[in-house]
Amino acid sequence: MQKGQVLIFLLVGILVIAIAGGAYYLGRQTTPKSAPAPVVTSSTLQPTPSPSPISDEMSTWKTYTNQLYQFSFKYPPSWTVSDKNVYLLSDGSKSEDKDPTRPWLLKEVSVYHPEKEQNLGGPWMHIEVTNESLDQAIRRVENDLNSGTNKLFVKSRSTQTINNNDWSKLTWDNEQSPGNGGEFYLINRNTKTYSFSCNYLAKAERICQQILSAFKFL
């Protein structure tokens, strides 16, 4: 074979190899990549919590609202509320506006247990609005408890947050009858101090907490 023909065959071979290599390379570049397998996630639906028994019970309660001092609360339908307190003045007349023995008192609301005559002989719970500062009201409550003849005393002091409001809490007891004490909750709003008090003579601590949980400022 002549030298020229060998050279031609050699060039043709190189060309064929180059074309084949280029086709292989292009084929790899144009082959679509397989998509990654989708990540499967599972979600568990959380059951909607059912209303608590306390909420169900309170849905039938009555509501007391005081527009003048801007507060309201709910109370059991069998209980009674009175905000028409009558005070005896020094001249013998009566007044629903002020108590001469308590000049700091602006408003008093009494809540009566349905068995008040048998159990208490008086209101089971008070809401008072006074013109005192919070510190003044706390000192007065402590003095009132300590100055009585029933040997009442403050058992503990704490702070309790209710409906985003921080109340000062005083728990008191009776030395002569332990366990027959009660609680005072006090808070200052708009230069007035609101006092919520209940006693445990009626054995109704749970009702006290329910009423307080529904206490709202308007």
C-alpha positions as CSV (number, residue, x, y, z in Angstrom):
1,M,0.0,0.0,0.0
2,Q,1.3,3.3,-0.9
3,K,2.3,5.8,1.7
4,G,-0.4,8.3,0.7
5,Q,-3.2,5.7,1.1
6,V,-1.9,4.7,4.6
7,L,-2.1,8.4,5.6
8,I,-5.6,8.7,4.3
9,F,-6.8,5.6,6.3
10,L,-5.1,6.9,9.4
11,L,-6.8,10.3,9.1
12,V,-10.2,8.6,8.5
13,G,-9.7,6.4,11.6
14,I,-8.9,9.4,13.7
15,L,-11.9,11.3,12.4
16,V,-14.2,8.3,13.1
17,I,-12.8,8.0,16.7
18,A,-13.3,11.8,17.2
19,I,-16.9,11.7,15.9
20,A,-17.7,8.7,18.1
21,G,-16.2,10.3,21.1
22,G,-18.0,13.6,20.5
23,A,-21.4,11.8,20.0
24,Y,-20.8,9.9,23.4
25,Y,-20.0,13.1,25.2
26,L,-23.0,15.0,23.7
27,G,-25.2,12.0,24.6
28,R,-24.2,12.2,28.3
29,Q,-24.8,16.0,28.4
30,T,-28.3,15.8,26.9
31,T,-29.5,12.8,28.9
32,P,-32.1,14.2,31.4
33,K,-31.1,13.7,35.0
34,S,-33.6,11.7,37.1
35,A,-35.6,13.9,39.5
36,P,-35.0,13.3,43.2
37,A,-37.6,11.2,44.8
38,P,-40.2,13.4,46.5
39,V,-39.9,13.6,50.3
40,V,-43.2,12.3,51.7
41,T,-44.2,13.9,55.0
42,S,-47.1,12.9,57.1
43,S,-49.1,15.2,59.3
44,T,-51.3,14.2,62.2
45,L,-54.4,16.4,62.7
46,Q,-54.6,17.4,66.3
47,P,-58.1,17.1,67.8
48,T,-59.7,20.4,68.7
49,P,-59.8,20.5,72.5
50,S,-63.3,20.4,73.8
51,P,-64.5,23.1,76.2
52,S,-63.6,22.4,79.8
53,P,-66.3,21.4,82.2
54,I,-65.9,24.8,84.0
55,S,-66.4,26.7,80.8
56,D,-69.5,24.7,80.0
57,E,-70.8,25.3,83.5
58,M,-70.2,29.1,83.3
59,S,-72.0,29.4,80.0
60,T,-75.3,29.5,81.9
61,W,-74.1,32.0,84.5
62,K,-75.4,35.5,84.9
63,T,-73.3,38.6,84.3
64,Y,-73.0,41.7,86.5
65,T,-71.7,44.9,84.9
66,N,-70.8,48.2,86.4
67,Q,-70.4,50.9,83.8
68,L,-69.4,53.6,86.2
69,Y,-66.3,51.7,87.5
70,Q,-65.8,49.7,84.3
71,F,-65.8,46.1,85.4
72,S,-68.0,43.0,85.0
73,F,-68.0,39.4,86.3
74,K,-70.1,36.2,86.0
75,Y,-71.8,34.4,88.8
76,P,-73.9,31.3,89.3
77,P,-77.6,31.7,88.5
78,S,-78.6,30.5,91.9
79,W,-76.5,33.2,93.6
80,T,-77.6,36.8,94.2
81,V,-75.8,40.1,93.7
82,S,-76.5,43.4,95.5
83,D,-74.8,46.7,94.8
84,K,-77.4,48.8,96.6
85,N,-75.8,48.8,100.0
86,V,-77.4,51.0,102.6
87,Y,-75.2,52.7,105.1
88,L,-76.4,54.3,108.4
89,L,-75.2,57.9,108.8
90,S,-74.4,59.7,112.1
91,D,-77.6,61.7,111.9
92,G,-79.7,58.5,111.7
93,S,-80.4,58.8,107.9
94,K,-79.4,56.2,105.4
95,S,-77.2,56.5,102.3
96,E,-76.5,54.3,99.4
97,D,-73.5,56.4,98.3
98,K,-71.1,56.3,101.1
99,D,-70.2,54.6,104.4
100,P,-69.1,57.1,107.0
101,T,-66.9,54.5,108.6
102,R,-65.1,53.8,105.3
103,P,-64.4,57.1,103.6
104,W,-62.1,55.4,101.1
105,L,-64.9,53.2,99.7
106,L,-66.3,54.2,96.3
107,K,-68.3,51.2,95.5
108,E,-69.2,47.8,97.1
109,V,-70.8,44.9,95.4
110,S,-71.9,41.9,97.5
111,V,-72.4,38.4,96.1
112,Y,-74.5,36.0,98.2
113,H,-74.2,32.2,98.5
114,P,-77.7,30.6,97.9
115,E,-77.5,29.2,101.5
116,K,-76.3,32.4,103.0
117,E,-78.7,32.3,105.9
118,Q,-77.6,28.8,107.0
119,N,-73.9,29.1,106.2
120,L,-72.8,32.6,106.5
121,G,-75.5,35.1,107.6
122,G,-73.9,37.6,105.2
123,P,-72.3,38.0,101.8
124,W,-69.8,35.4,100.8
125,M,-67.9,37.6,98.4
126,H,-67.2,41.3,98.0
127,I,-65.9,43.5,95.2
128,E,-64.8,46.9,96.5
129,V,-63.6,49.9,94.6
130,T,-61.6,52.4,96.6
131,N,-59.7,55.6,96.2
132,E,-56.6,54.1,97.8
133,S,-53.3,53.2,96.3
134,L,-52.6,49.5,96.1
135,D,-50.1,49.6,99.0
136,Q,-52.6,51.5,101.2
137,A,-55.3,49.0,100.4
138,I,-53.1,46.0,101.3
139,R,-52.0,47.6,104.6
140,R,-55.6,48.3,105.5
141,V,-56.7,44.7,104.7
142,E,-53.8,43.4,106.8
143,N,-54.7,45.7,109.7
144,D,-58.4,44.8,109.5
145,L,-57.5,41.1,109.8
146,N,-55.1,41.6,112.6
147,S,-57.2,44.0,114.7
148,G,-60.3,41.8,115.0
149,T,-61.2,39.6,117.9
150,N,-61.5,36.4,115.8
151,K,-57.7,36.0,115.6
152,L,-57.5,36.3,111.9
153,F,-54.1,36.5,110.3
154,V,-52.4,36.7,106.8
155,K,-51.2,33.3,105.9
156,S,-49.4,34.1,102.7
157,R,-48.8,36.8,100.1
158,S,-48.3,36.2,96.4
159,T,-49.0,37.5,92.9
160,Q,-51.5,35.8,90.6
161,T,-52.0,36.6,86.9
162,I,-55.6,36.4,85.8
163,N,-56.7,37.5,82.3
164,N,-53.3,39.2,81.8
165,N,-53.8,41.3,85.0
166,D,-51.4,40.8,88.0
167,W,-53.4,40.7,91.2
168,S,-51.8,40.9,94.7
169,K,-53.1,37.9,96.6
170,L,-53.5,37.7,100.4
171,T,-54.5,34.4,101.9
172,W,-55.8,34.5,105.4
173,D,-56.9,32.0,108.0
174,N,-58.6,31.8,111.4
175,E,-56.6,30.7,114.4
176,Q,-59.7,29.6,116.3
177,S,-61.1,27.7,113.3
178,P,-58.3,26.7,110.9
179,G,-59.4,26.3,107.3
180,N,-62.2,28.8,107.6
181,G,-60.2,31.6,106.1
182,G,-60.3,33.2,102.6
183,E,-58.5,35.3,100.1
184,F,-58.2,38.9,99.0
185,Y,-57.2,39.8,95.5
186,L,-56.2,43.5,94.9
187,I,-55.2,45.4,91.8
188,N,-54.9,49.1,91.0
189,R,-56.4,50.4,87.7
190,N,-56.8,54.1,86.7
191,T,-56.0,55.5,90.2
192,K,-58.5,53.2,91.8
193,T,-57.9,49.9,93.7
194,Y,-60.2,47.0,93.1
195,S,-60.5,44.4,95.9
196,F,-62.0,41.0,95.3
197,S,-62.5,39.0,98.5
198,C,-64.1,35.7,99.3
199,N,-64.3,33.5,102.4
200,Y,-64.3,29.8,102.7
201,L,-67.0,29.3,105.2
202,A,-69.3,28.2,102.4
203,K,-66.7,25.7,101.2
204,A,-66.9,27.2,97.7
205,E,-63.2,27.9,96.8
206,R,-63.8,26.6,93.3
207,I,-66.6,29.0,92.7
208,C,-64.4,31.8,93.9
209,Q,-61.8,31.0,91.4
210,Q,-64.4,30.7,88.6
211,I,-65.9,34.1,89.4
212,L,-62.5,35.7,89.6
213,S,-61.5,34.1,86.3
214,A,-64.5,35.8,84.6
215,F,-63.8,39.2,86.1
216,K,-63.0,41.7,83.4
217,F,-62.2,45.4,83.1
218,L,-64.3,47.1,80.4
